[in-house]
């Protein structure tokens, strides 16, 4: 039996300020925005203007996302999906991919090899010898000369 199985990068929040999934691209909320809002549940906060901040805004359908990651001026950290055979769930399976960590302000990039967010159970059983991957992590730095 296997519960949640993932890799997680905590990246500098002043360098990697934006996130990109197949369905969302833009600035991640700042730690100050999170701290100045009212926590309503789990990782969800109500802002004074009536809008919500939640790390779940940055989820996506895992089988349709060709790549995802975080970036800022001159930098990017990307997972490029080269195969989807190892994913649990069907075409409706969603997973959390990037977000702002609410306690530290870190920019977080996840590779959920077996996630338990949205439509998955923790005690899933896998055959002996199951292969996880492949996937490509691409760290990009553009330096102007």
Secondary structure, 3 states (H helix, E strand, C coil): CECCEEEEEEECCCCCCEEECCCCEEECCCHHHHHCCEEEECCEEECCCCCEEEHHHHEEECCCCCEEEEEECCEEEEEEECCCCCCCCCCCCEEECEEECCCCCCEEEEEEEECCCCCCCCCECCCCCCCCCCEEEEEEECCCC
